[in-house]
């Protein structure tokens, strides 16, 4: 797993660029899974819960739409904004589907 980490020069607290280990989100989550400390347990539980929720959404995609609506509400978006956003995504999906069909 460590092989999937890279070093980038990032600004440190002292304002200087320091080599810092970085990794993609997937690699970081896998590292968390492998930590044997009880302190990692809350994150592991959250990962299991999130994974279970995504599995439920695969079985019933309407659940993911409900989750998106709730997230946008928590971010302060209005019902009108949410509706326009969802309609825009539907329109874009129809357009890309049409373009894909006509391309072949």
Secondary structure, DSSP 8 states (H G I E B T S, - for coil): -GGG-EEEEEE-TTSSEEEEEE--HHHHHHHHHH---GGGHHHHHHHHHHHHHHHHHHH-THHHHHHHHHHHHHTT--HHHHHHHHHHHHHHHHHHHHHHHHH-
